[in-house]
Amino acid sequence: MPSPPQPRAGALAAATLLLTVTLAACGDSDAKDEDLPAQKLSWKDCPAPAASEGGGEAPSPLPGGAEWQCATMKAPLDWSKPKGDTIDIALIKAAASGGKGERIGSLVFNFGGPGGSGVTTLPAFGTEYAKLRTRYDLVSFDPRGVGRSAGVACEDDEQLDTYFQQDSTPDDDAEKKKLVANVKAFNKACEQNSGKTLPHVRTTDAARDMDLMRQVLGDDKLHYFGISYGTELGGVYAHLFPARVGRAVFDGVVDPTQNAEESSLGQAKGFQLALDNFAKDCTSKVADCPVGDTERDVKDKIATFLKDLDAKPIPGLPPRELTQTAATTGIAQSLYSKDFWPYLTQGLEEAYDGDGRILMSLADSMNGRNEDGEYSNLQAANVAINCADDKARYSTRDVEDRLPAFRKASPLFGDYLAWGMVSCTDWAVPGQADHPDVTAKGAPPIVVIGNTGDPATPYEGARAMARALGEGVGVELTYKGQGHGAYDSENRCVRDAVDGYLLDGKVPGAGTVCS
């Protein structure tokens, strides 16, 4: 079913994602393979993104004319058999702009999901990191299972249109059976189309790819900027390779101590908080809020609207209709950034008049659908990585038992996120652990940023991550803001703290608060 916005499986359309015994058994990649770390990358002008990466135009040059360069790195399909079959990992880079002697190395980005293409995302935000590029090559990649890196394939575009329109909050036994059958069919398609890849898309595998990447890029340490699920990937890397961590920043932080259910419940609270903040903002404007007279009225009208859609969808983007699920997905997408709130206001105002185009466009963005009706593999990769990572498998009875807690956390998003937990029920590959191990004794300081208004990775996750990394490793910084993540909010305090650490090695004081 459509994954609701989430950093781990069972948490939003995009959910997320290491057993110590298993890790120890895998051993160190350096010791097992001498050829792959020595490979030479052939950097060339970047092509237009593949459909699996979202499509579109080739990345435009950066200000000043610097060109984006792309390359492919070979990595083992199975890290326990490093001399076996390999897969391609797609990379993108913008060379450091500073003068000779200024360059520190490569700064590797992961923007989250799991399932997001770093090859398409980094150029979209390239100007945001201009200061960091003065001393680093900016580098990102499609993690294994994503985009052009052995991308997981499940259902086709036509099937996905139907899948993302289905009723994901069933009200009776017949609707529950239909939902479970649809999820089972989706998961079966993933197995049929990508069965060889599915066992090897765990976060631990991606972390080992990053260490290989570090070596191939010629860096002694991995300098890293992880956002959302990227913080989990970074934490797992720090656990596996603490001595190889360079300067690292985690922003929009996943709580590594939570299992899939706890993560989904946390997101229910987070998205409800964001909706509350949206309603408060809209009704506090000088002009009348067009979607409600009071905070309570805004939320009540949204709830009534969604209930009506359950019985009778409205026109969306022809020929598709805006269903209850699509509208909820669109609302969730708009809560990722305060910059999207005007679109939510306009989308709701028009939808109340029977025009669901804006909300459907927001839902399409969440689901990875472009204007031509083509889907990236965002959602397929999201489910594959989450289900390979998360050990839990939930039945309809499990969800029903937990619905009261989810509804209490969020009257609007509770059912939506609770039923998302059945996504891995019939998955072909067993999950690895209840939650990731990110203990990183011996690693240098890692700056961990929590945003008090973050809907997708609630603020509490930053403190949990800082503690889990270990004393002297996790350094918590708080941003009192709205939206998912903090650095791209352009808050000067956050920017100065992050830039100061990554560029000059100045560790911010633990407990620093930016507002």
C-alpha positions as CSV (number, residue, x, y, z in Angstrom):
1,M,0.0,0.0,0.0
2,P,1.1,3.6,-0.3
3,S,3.7,4.1,2.4
4,P,2.8,7.1,4.4
5,P,5.6,9.7,5.0
6,Q,8.1,7.9,7.1
7,P,11.8,7.4,7.9
8,R,11.4,3.7,8.5
9,A,9.1,0.9,7.4
10,G,5.7,1.3,8.8
11,A,6.1,5.0,9.3
12,L,4.9,7.7,5.5
13,A,5.1,6.5,2.1
14,A,8.4,6.6,2.7
15,A,9.3,4.7,5.7
16,T,12.9,3.5,6.7
17,L,14.9,1.0,7.9
18,L,21.7,-5.1,12.1
19,L,22.4,-7.7,14.0
20,T,25.9,-7.6,15.7
21,V,26.4,-11.3,15.2
22,T,25.6,-11.0,11.5
23,L,27.9,-8.0,11.1
24,A,30.8,-9.7,12.8
25,A,30.3,-12.7,10.6
26,C,30.5,-10.5,7.4
27,G,34.0,-9.3,8.4
28,D,35.8,-6.3,7.0
29,S,35.5,-5.5,3.3
30,D,39.1,-4.3,3.1
31,A,40.4,-7.6,4.3
32,K,38.3,-9.7,1.8
33,D,38.7,-7.8,-1.4
34,E,41.7,-5.8,-2.9
35,D,40.3,-5.2,-6.4
36,L,37.1,-3.2,-5.8
37,P,38.7,-0.5,-3.5
38,A,41.4,0.0,-6.2
39,Q,38.9,0.6,-9.0
40,K,39.2,3.9,-11.0
41,L,36.1,5.9,-11.6
42,S,35.4,7.3,-15.0
43,W,33.8,10.7,-14.4
44,K,31.7,12.1,-17.3
45,D,29.1,14.7,-17.9
46,C,25.8,13.5,-16.3
47,P,23.1,12.2,-18.5
48,A,19.4,13.0,-17.9
49,P,18.1,11.1,-14.9
50,A,16.6,7.7,-15.7
51,A,12.9,7.1,-15.2
52,S,13.7,5.1,-12.1
53,E,15.4,8.2,-10.7
54,G,12.5,10.5,-11.5
55,G,13.3,11.5,-15.0
56,G,13.8,15.1,-16.1
57,E,16.7,17.1,-17.6
58,A,20.4,16.6,-17.1
59,P,21.6,18.7,-14.1
60,S,22.4,22.4,-15.0
61,P,25.9,23.8,-14.3
62,L,26.4,25.4,-10.9
63,P,26.9,29.1,-10.6
64,G,30.3,29.9,-12.1
65,G,29.9,27.2,-14.7
66,A,31.0,24.1,-12.7
67,E,29.7,21.0,-14.2
68,W,28.2,18.0,-12.4
69,Q,30.1,14.8,-13.2
70,C,28.7,11.2,-12.9
71,A,30.4,7.8,-12.6
72,T,29.6,4.2,-11.7
73,M,31.2,2.2,-8.9
74,K,31.2,-1.5,-8.7
75,A,30.2,-3.1,-5.4
76,P,29.5,-6.7,-4.4
77,L,25.9,-7.8,-4.7
78,D,26.4,-9.9,-1.6
79,W,28.9,-8.4,0.9
80,S,29.4,-11.8,2.5
81,K,30.8,-12.9,-0.9
82,P,32.8,-9.9,-2.0
83,K,34.5,-11.9,-4.9
84,G,31.0,-12.8,-6.3
85,D,28.6,-10.9,-8.6
86,T,28.8,-7.1,-8.6
87,I,26.2,-4.3,-9.0
88,D,26.6,-0.8,-10.2
89,I,26.3,2.1,-7.8
90,A,25.5,5.4,-9.5
91,L,27.5,8.5,-8.2
92,I,27.4,12.2,-8.9
93,K,30.0,14.9,-8.0
94,A,30.7,18.6,-8.1
95,A,34.4,19.3,-7.6
96,A,35.5,21.6,-4.7
97,S,35.7,25.3,-5.7
98,G,38.4,26.4,-3.4
99,G,42.0,27.0,-4.3
100,K,44.9,24.6,-3.9
101,G,45.4,23.4,-0.3
102,E,41.8,24.3,0.7
103,R,40.2,21.0,-0.2
104,I,39.5,18.6,2.7
105,G,38.1,15.7,0.7
106,S,34.7,14.4,-0.4
107,L,31.5,15.2,1.5
108,V,29.0,12.4,0.8
109,F,25.3,13.2,1.1
110,N,22.3,10.9,1.6
111,F,19.0,12.7,1.5
112,G,16.8,9.9,3.0
113,G,13.7,7.9,2.0
114,P,14.9,5.3,2.0
115,G,14.5,5.2,-1.7
116,G,15.5,8.7,-2.7
117,S,18.0,9.2,-5.6
118,G,21.0,11.2,-4.5
119,V,22.0,11.6,-8.1
120,T,18.9,13.7,-8.8
121,T,18.6,15.3,-5.4
122,L,22.0,16.7,-4.9
123,P,22.0,18.9,-8.0
124,A,18.5,20.2,-7.0
125,F,20.0,21.6,-3.8
126,G,23.5,22.2,-5.0
127,T,23.4,26.0,-4.5
128,E,22.4,25.4,-0.9
129,Y,25.8,23.8,-0.3
130,A,28.0,26.4,-2.1
131,K,29.9,27.3,1.0
132,L,30.6,23.6,1.8
133,R,31.8,23.1,-1.8
134,T,34.7,25.6,-1.1
135,R,36.5,22.8,0.7
136,Y,34.7,19.6,-0.4
137,D,33.8,17.7,-3.5
138,L,30.1,17.4,-3.1
139,V,29.2,13.7,-3.7
140,S,26.0,11.7,-3.6
141,F,24.7,8.4,-4.9
142,D,21.8,6.2,-5.6
143,P,22.0,3.6,-2.7
144,R,21.6,0.0,-3.8
145,G,18.1,-0.8,-4.7
146,V,17.5,2.8,-5.7
147,G,17.4,4.4,-9.2
148,R,20.3,3.3,-11.4
149,S,21.9,1.3,-8.6
150,A,20.3,-2.1,-9.2
151,G,16.9,-0.4,-8.7
152,V,14.2,-2.5,-7.3
153,A,11.2,-3.0,-9.7
154,C,7.7,-4.0,-8.6
155,E,4.5,-3.0,-10.3
156,D,4.2,-1.0,-13.5
157,D,3.0,2.6,-13.8
158,E,-0.6,1.6,-14.5
159,Q,-0.7,-0.8,-11.6
160,L,0.8,1.8,-9.3
161,D,-1.8,4.4,-10.3
162,T,-4.4,1.9,-8.9
163,Y,-2.2,0.9,-5.9
164,F,-1.8,4.5,-4.7
165,Q,-5.5,5.2,-5.0
166,Q,-6.7,2.2,-3.0
167,D,-8.4,2.5,0.4
168,S,-5.5,2.4,2.8
169,T,-7.8,2.9,5.9
170,P,-10.2,0.0,5.7
171,D,-13.5,0.2,7.7
172,D,-14.8,-3.4,7.4
173,D,-13.6,-6.9,6.8
174,A,-14.1,-6.8,3.0
175,E,-12.0,-3.6,2.8
176,K,-9.3,-5.2,5.0
177,K,-9.1,-8.3,2.9
178,K,-8.8,-6.2,-0.3
179,L,-6.0,-4.1,1.2
180,V,-4.1,-7.1,2.3
181,A,-4.5,-8.7,-1.1
182,N,-3.3,-5.6,-2.8
183,V,-0.2,-5.4,-0.6
184,K,0.5,-9.1,-1.2
185,A,0.2,-8.6,-5.0
186,F,2.6,-5.6,-4.8
187,N,5.1,-7.6,-2.8
188,K,4.9,-10.6,-5.1
189,A,5.6,-8.3,-8.1
190,C,8.7,-7.1,-6.3
191,E,9.9,-10.7,-5.7
192,Q,9.2,-11.6,-9.3
193,N,11.0,-8.6,-10.8
194,S,13.8,-8.1,-8.3
195,G,14.1,-11.3,-6.3
196,K,17.9,-11.5,-6.7
197,T,18.4,-8.0,-5.3
198,L,15.9,-8.0,-2.4
199,P,18.1,-9.8,0.2
200,H,20.9,-7.4,-0.4
201,V,19.4,-3.9,0.1
202,R,19.8,-3.6,3.8
203,T,21.1,-0.5,5.4
204,T,24.2,-2.5,6.5
205,D,24.9,-3.3,2.8
206,A,24.6,0.4,1.9
207,A,26.9,1.4,4.7
208,R,29.5,-1.0,3.4
209,D,29.1,0.5,0.0
210,M,29.8,3.9,1.5
211,D,33.1,2.6,3.0
212,L,34.0,1.2,-0.4
213,M,33.1,4.6,-1.9
214,R,35.4,6.3,0.6
215,Q,38.3,4.2,-0.5
216,V,37.5,4.6,-4.2
217,L,37.2,8.4,-3.8
218,G,40.7,8.4,-2.2
219,D,39.6,9.6,1.3
220,D,41.1,8.3,4.6
221,K,37.9,9.3,6.4
222,L,34.2,9.5,5.4
223,H,33.0,13.0,5.7
224,Y,29.2,12.7,5.6
225,F,26.0,14.7,5.6
226,G,22.9,12.5,6.3
227,I,19.3,13.7,6.2
228,S,16.2,11.8,7.4
229,Y,16.9,8.1,6.8
230,G,20.4,9.2,5.8
231,T,21.0,9.7,9.6
232,E,20.2,6.1,10.2
233,L,22.5,5.1,7.4
234,G,25.2,7.3,8.8
235,G,24.7,5.8,12.3
236,V,25.0,2.3,11.0
237,Y,28.2,3.3,9.1
238,A,29.6,4.8,12.3
239,H,28.8,1.6,14.2
240,L,30.5,-0.6,11.6
241,F,33.5,1.7,10.9
242,P,33.9,4.1,13.9
243,A,37.6,4.8,13.2
244,R,36.8,5.8,9.6
245,V,34.3,8.5,10.4
246,G,35.4,12.0,9.5
247,R,33.3,15.1,10.1
248,A,29.7,14.1,10.0
249,V,26.3,15.8,10.4
250,F,22.9,14.2,10.9
251,D,19.9,16.4,10.2
252,G,16.2,15.4,10.5
253,V,17.2,12.5,12.7
254,V,15.6,9.0,12.8
255,D,15.2,7.5,16.3
256,P,17.4,4.4,16.2
257,T,16.0,3.0,19.4
258,Q,12.5,2.5,17.9
259,N,11.0,-0.5,16.2
260,A,8.7,-0.2,13.2
261,E,5.6,0.3,15.2
262,E,7.1,2.9,17.6
263,S,8.5,4.8,14.6
264,S,5.1,4.8,12.9
265,L,3.4,6.0,16.1
266,G,6.0,8.7,16.5
267,Q,5.2,9.9,13.0
268,A,1.5,10.0,13.8
269,K,2.3,12.4,16.6
270,G,4.8,14.3,14.4
271,F,2.4,14.8,11.5
272,Q,-0.4,15.8,13.9
273,L,1.8,18.4,15.5
274,A,2.7,19.8,12.1
275,L,-1.0,19.9,11.2
276,D,-1.8,21.7,14.4
277,N,1.0,24.2,13.7
278,F,-0.4,24.7,10.1
279,A,-3.9,25.4,11.5
280,K,-2.5,27.8,14.1
281,D,-0.5,29.6,11.4
282,C,-3.4,29.9,9.0
283,T,-5.9,31.2,11.5
284,S,-3.5,33.7,13.0
285,K,-3.0,35.6,9.8
286,V,-4.4,39.1,9.5
287,A,-6.6,38.0,6.6
288,D,-9.2,35.2,7.1
289,C,-8.0,31.7,6.8
290,P,-9.8,30.3,3.8
291,V,-10.0,26.7,5.2
292,G,-11.3,27.4,8.7
293,D,-12.2,30.1,11.2
294,T,-10.4,28.5,14.2
295,E,-7.6,25.9,14.6
296,R,-10.3,23.4,15.6
297,D,-12.4,24.3,12.7
298,V,-9.6,23.8,10.2
299,K,-8.9,20.3,11.5
300,D,-12.6,19.4,11.7
301,K,-13.2,20.5,8.2
302,I,-10.2,18.4,6.9
303,A,-11.4,15.4,8.8
304,T,-15.0,15.8,7.4
305,F,-13.6,16.3,3.9
306,L,-11.5,13.1,4.1
307,K,-14.4,11.1,5.4
308,D,-16.6,12.3,2.5
309,L,-13.8,11.3,0.0
310,D,-13.9,7.8,1.4
311,A,-17.5,7.5,0.1
312,K,-17.2,9.7,-3.0
313,P,-13.9,10.8,-4.5
314,I,-13.7,14.1,-6.4
315,P,-12.0,14.9,-9.7
316,G,-8.2,15.0,-9.4
317,L,-5.7,15.0,-12.3
318,P,-7.8,13.5,-15.1
319,P,-8.5,10.7,-15.6
320,R,-7.7,10.0,-11.9
321,E,-9.9,10.9,-9.0
322,L,-8.7,12.3,-5.6
323,T,-9.4,9.5,-3.2
324,Q,-9.2,9.6,0.6
325,T,-5.8,8.0,0.5
326,A,-4.4,10.3,-2.2
327,A,-5.7,13.4,-0.3
328,T,-4.1,12.2,3.0
329,T,-0.9,11.6,1.2
330,G,-1.0,15.0,-0.4
331,I,-1.7,16.7,3.0
332,A,1.2,14.7,4.6
333,Q,3.6,15.8,1.8
334,S,2.7,19.5,2.3
335,L,3.6,19.2,6.0
336,Y,7.3,18.4,5.2
337,S,8.1,22.1,4.9
338,K,6.5,25.4,6.0
339,D,7.2,26.6,2.5
340,F,4.5,24.1,1.3
341,W,1.8,25.4,3.6
342,P,0.4,27.9,1.1
343,Y,0.0,25.0,-1.4
344,L,-1.9,23.1,1.3
345,T,-4.2,26.1,2.0
346,Q,-4.9,26.5,-1.7
347,G,-5.2,22.8,-2.3
348,L,-7.8,22.4,0.5
349,E,-9.7,25.5,-0.6
350,E,-10.0,24.2,-4.1
351,A,-10.7,20.6,-3.0
352,Y,-13.6,21.8,-0.9
353,D,-15.0,23.2,-4.1
354,G,-14.6,19.9,-5.9
355,D,-11.2,20.4,-7.5
356,G,-8.6,18.0,-6.2
357,R,-5.7,18.8,-8.6
358,I,-3.3,20.4,-6.2
359,L,-3.7,17.8,-3.5
360,M,-3.2,15.1,-6.1
361,S,-0.1,16.8,-7.4
362,L,1.3,16.8,-3.8
363,A,0.4,13.1,-3.5
364,D,2.2,12.3,-6.8
365,S,5.3,14.1,-5.5
366,M,5.2,11.9,-2.4
367,N,4.7,8.7,-4.5
368,G,7.4,9.6,-7.1
369,R,5.1,10.1,-10.1
370,N,6.0,12.6,-12.7
371,E,3.6,14.6,-15.0
372,D,4.0,12.0,-17.8
373,G,2.6,9.3,-15.5
374,E,5.9,7.6,-14.9
375,Y,6.9,6.5,-11.4
376,S,10.4,6.5,-10.1
377,N,11.3,3.5,-8.0
378,L,11.1,5.6,-4.8
379,Q,8.3,3.6,-3.3
380,A,9.5,0.2,-4.5
381,A,13.0,0.9,-3.0
382,N,11.4,2.3,0.2
383,V,9.4,-0.9,0.9
384,A,12.3,-3.2,-0.1
385,I,14.8,-1.5,2.2
386,N,12.4,-1.1,5.1
387,C,11.3,-4.7,4.9
388,A,14.8,-6.0,4.6
389,D,15.8,-4.0,7.6
390,D,12.8,-4.3,10.0
391,K,12.2,-7.7,11.6
392,A,8.6,-7.1,12.6
393,R,5.8,-8.5,10.5
394,Y,2.3,-7.2,11.4
395,S,-1.1,-8.9,10.8
396,T,-4.4,-7.2,10.5
397,R,-5.1,-8.2,14.1
398,D,-1.9,-6.5,15.2
399,V,-3.0,-3.3,13.5
400,E,-6.5,-3.4,14.9
401,D,-5.1,-3.9,18.4
402,R,-2.9,-0.8,18.0
403,L,-5.5,1.5,16.3
404,P,-6.7,3.2,19.5
405,A,-3.1,4.3,20.3
406,F,-2.6,5.6,16.8
407,R,-5.9,7.4,16.7
408,K,-5.1,9.0,20.0
409,A,-1.8,10.2,18.6
410,S,-3.4,11.6,15.5
411,P,-7.1,11.6,14.6
412,L,-6.2,12.5,11.0
413,F,-3.1,10.3,10.3
414,G,-3.5,7.6,12.9
415,D,-5.3,5.0,10.7
416,Y,-3.2,5.9,7.7
417,L,0.0,5.2,9.5
418,A,-1.2,2.2,11.5
419,W,-2.3,0.3,8.4
420,G,1.0,1.1,6.7
421,M,2.5,-1.5,9.0
422,V,1.1,-4.4,6.9
423,S,3.5,-3.4,4.1
424,C,6.0,-6.1,5.0
425,T,3.6,-8.8,6.0
426,D,4.2,-11.0,2.9
427,W,7.7,-9.9,2.1
428,A,9.9,-12.5,0.5
429,V,13.0,-11.6,2.6
430,P,13.2,-11.7,6.4
431,G,13.9,-8.5,8.2
432,Q,17.3,-8.1,9.9
433,A,16.6,-6.6,13.3
434,D,14.1,-4.7,15.5
435,H,16.1,-1.5,15.2
436,P,19.5,-0.5,13.9
437,D,22.7,-0.6,16.1
438,V,24.4,2.8,15.9
439,T,26.7,2.5,18.9
440,A,30.0,4.1,17.7
441,K,32.5,4.0,20.5
442,G,35.8,5.6,19.2
443,A,34.2,7.7,16.5
444,P,34.8,11.5,16.5
445,P,32.0,13.9,17.3
446,I,28.9,13.7,15.1
447,V,26.6,16.7,15.1
448,V,23.0,15.6,15.5
449,I,20.3,18.2,14.7
450,G,16.7,18.0,16.0
451,N,13.9,20.2,14.7
452,T,11.1,20.7,17.3
453,G,8.5,21.0,14.6
454,D,9.7,18.0,12.4
455,P,6.7,15.9,11.3
456,A,8.6,12.9,9.7
457,T,11.4,12.5,12.2
458,P,10.1,13.9,15.5
459,Y,12.4,16.0,17.6
460,E,12.9,13.3,20.3
461,G,14.8,11.2,17.8
462,A,17.8,13.5,17.8
463,R,18.4,13.0,21.5
464,A,17.9,9.3,21.2
465,M,20.4,9.2,18.4
466,A,23.0,11.3,20.2
467,R,22.7,9.0,23.2
468,A,22.8,5.8,21.2
469,L,26.0,6.9,19.3
470,G,27.7,7.1,22.7
471,E,29.3,9.6,25.1
472,G,31.6,12.0,23.3
473,V,30.3,11.0,19.9
474,G,26.7,12.4,19.5
475,V,26.6,16.2,19.9
476,E,23.0,17.4,20.0
477,L,21.9,20.7,18.5
478,T,18.2,21.9,18.7
479,Y,16.4,24.0,16.0
480,K,13.1,25.5,17.1
481,G,11.5,25.5,13.7
482,Q,9.0,23.9,11.4
483,G,9.4,21.2,8.7
484,H,11.6,18.2,8.1
485,G,15.3,18.9,8.8
486,A,17.0,22.2,9.8
487,Y,20.0,23.1,7.5
488,D,17.9,23.8,4.5
489,S,15.6,26.1,6.5
490,E,18.5,28.6,6.0
491,N,18.4,29.5,9.7
492,R,21.7,31.4,10.3
493,C,22.5,29.8,13.6
494,V,22.1,26.2,12.2
495,R,24.1,27.1,9.1
496,D,26.9,28.6,11.1
497,A,27.1,25.6,13.5
498,V,27.1,23.1,10.6
499,D,29.5,25.0,8.4
500,G,31.8,25.7,11.3
501,Y,32.1,22.0,12.0
502,L,32.4,20.7,8.5
503,L,34.7,23.4,7.2
504,D,36.8,24.2,10.2
505,G,36.3,21.3,12.6
506,K,34.7,23.5,15.3
507,V,32.3,21.3,17.3
508,P,29.2,23.2,18.5
509,G,28.6,23.2,22.2
510,A,26.4,20.3,23.3
511,G,22.8,21.5,23.8
512,T,23.1,24.4,21.5
513,V,19.7,25.9,20.7
514,C,18.9,27.8,17.5
515,S,15.6,29.6,16.9
